[in-house]
């Protein structure tokens, strides 16, 4: 059985078991959300794909629109929505900037505002919010916003590396512009990519993750040592995201 069919069946089984009638996916113009939204549409379950720009780069919004159009032409169970949340975010920013000014905090707040919107839609259609995080982001370096894009009900591609995501997206004929786009969380006011923020590419991080998990340890060159250091530091720093929430036991 093909990987995409296994994932599609897994999503369908979850919805049937939990009596859910719809799937809700935020799309950003990036490859992860493009793949997840496509897999959701393949289930035949009503799928709400949602673009939620917040002071977004034009090209990111355009890629999301093109992907939505492609899905609408390909599937009958897809419903596209777009809500520009820029003004919502700007009110939030103005209320907090004087006393609690943090660039990272405000960047993450964009993601959390989007999460709130997705759950509002989900509640209205008896649906679930479907996550778009991959294995490296969710369990390798914790590169996501806690209670933002990390606030989801199920995670269909969280056991797939970025390379596996790209390969599956190609197999499903997802838009070439999305396949070529540099991965970015789109939370900043400049053009920084995920690689710019992390200091390593997803392919390099995949190598680091497999190296840590492997019992065979080879001699590392200078760049490999640097990548491994980045991976281990982010993994250590973001354990509060990667591990379940600590619960005090009486």
N, C-alpha and C positions, 0 to 999 in steps of 0.2 A: 504494500500500500504506500502510495506517495506521501511525502511529509505533509504537503498542503491538505490532503484528504484527512490525515490523522488529526491535524489541528482543527479542521472544520468540524469533524465528528466530535472532538473533545468539547468544542464550544457548544454545539447542539445538545450534547448530553448534559452539560452543566445547566443550560437553560431549561431543558425538560425536567431535570431533577428538582430544580428550584422554582418551577412554574413562572419563568420569566418570559415576557412576550416580545422583547425588543433588545437591540444592541445599540450602544451609544459610543461613538469613537470621535475623539478630537483629531482633526487632520491639520498638519502644519506646512505641508509641502515637502516634508522630509520622507526618507525611504521607510523608516520604521512605521510611521502612521499610515503610509500608503499601503504597505504590505498588510498590516492588521485590518485596515478598513476593507481591503479586497477579500481577505479570508472571511471576514464577518459577512460580507455580501454573499459569498459562496454558500453560506449556511441556508439561505432561503428565508431566514428570520428577518423581519423588518429591521433595517439598519439605518440609524440616524448618524450621518457623518456631519461633523460640525467644525466650521472654521471660526476661530475666536481671536482675530487679530487684536493686538494691543501695541499701538505705535510700531506696527510691523513693517519690515522691508517689503517694498512692492513686489519684488521677484518671488518672495516666499508666498505671499498671498496668491499671486498668479499661478504658481505651481499647484497650490491647493485647489484653486478653481479648475484647472485643467484636469487634475485627478478626479475631482468630483464629477465633472462632465463625462469623463471616460467611464466612471462607474455607473452613472445614470443611463448611458447608452448601452451598457453591457448587462445590467441587472434591473429587474422590475421591483425589487424589494428595498431600494435605496431611497433615502430622503435626505436632501442636502439643506443645511441651514448655515447661515452666517450671521454672527452678531459681533459688531465692532465694540470691544470693551475698553477702548482707549479712554473715553470720558469717565468710565467707572474707576479705572486705575488712577487717573489724574486726580480725582476727588480724594481717593485713598492716599495718594502721595502728598497732596497739599495738607491733609489732616495730620500726617505723621512726620513730615520732613524736618520740622524745626526741633522737635524734642527727641526723635528716634531716627536719625538720619543714618542709613546704611545702604550702600549701593547693592551689596549682595542681598540684603533683606528685601529691598524693593524689587530686584530682579526675580527673586523667588515668589514674591507676592503676586507677580503677573501670573505665574503658573498656578498659584492657589486660587486666584480669582477665576481662572479658566476651569479649574476642577469644580468649583462651586456651581458654575454654569452648567457643566456636563451633568452633575447630579440633579440639578433642577429639571433638566430635560428628561433624564432617566426616571425620575419620580413620576413624571406626568405620563409616561408611556409604559409603566411597569417593566422597566428595562434594567440593564446592568451597564456600568461603565467599563469599557474594555481597555486594558493597558497597552501601551506601545513600547515599553522598555525592553531592551535586549539583554542578553546574559552578562555582557561586559559592564553595561551601565548599572544593572540591578544588583548583581552579585560579585562583580569584580572590583570596581572602583566607586560604586555608589554615586554615579554621576546623574543625579536627578533631584528634583525638589521633593522633600518630604511633605506629604499632604498636598502636593501639587500634582505633577504628572505621575507621582508615586501613589496618589490616592485613587485606587481602582478596585474593581471587584474580581477580575480575572486577568491573567497575564499570558496570552497565547504564545508570545515569542521570547519569553524571559529565559528559556533554555537554549536559545539560538545565538551564536556569535554574530557579529556584524557581517562577517564573510558569508555565513549561512543565510542571513537576512538578504544580502545582495543577490546571492545565487537564486534564492526562492523568488525574489521580486522579478528577476530576469525571466525565470521560468513562467511567471504569470503575466509577462509582457507589460509590466508597469512602465509608465512614461520614462523615456530616456533622459529627459531633463532632471527628473527626480533621482534617477540612478546615478547621474553625474554630479549632482549637487553636493557641496561640502557639508558634512553634518554640522548642524548648529542648533542650540536650544532656543535661539531667537529671543532671548530675554534681555539682551543688552542693546544699547543705542548705537553700537558700532557694528562692524562686520566680522567680529571675532567668531571663529569656528570652535567646535568642540576640541579639535586638536590644538588650537591656539591656547585654550584654557587649560587643557590637561598637560600639554607638553609632549604628547605622544599620539600616534594614530591608533585607530581601533585595531588594525592589524598587528601593530606592535604590542598593544595591550593583550590581545589574544595570545600572542607568543608568551608574554609574561605570565598570564594566568595558567597556561598549559605547563610552563616551566616550573611554577610553584607546585602544581599538582603532580608533576612527574617525579618518579623516584630516580630517574637518570639525570644527573647534573653534569652538563658539559662546561667547558671553560668559556667564559663570556668575554666578548670584546668590550671596548669602552662604551659604545652606544647601547649595547645590551645591558650593561651594568646600570646605565642611566635610566633606561626604560624600567628595569626591574625595581629600581629605587622609587621611581614615580608610582608604579603600580602598588608596591607594598605600603608606601606612605598614604596613598589615597584609600587603600583597603583598610588600613588601621584607623585612619581618621574618620571614615564613614561607616564604621561598624554599627553605629546607632541607626543607620538606615538599613543595612544589610541584614542584621539580626532582628528577631521579633522584639517588640517592646518589652522591657523588663517589667516583671510583675512581682511585687513583694508577696511572699507566702507567709501567712501568719502561723 
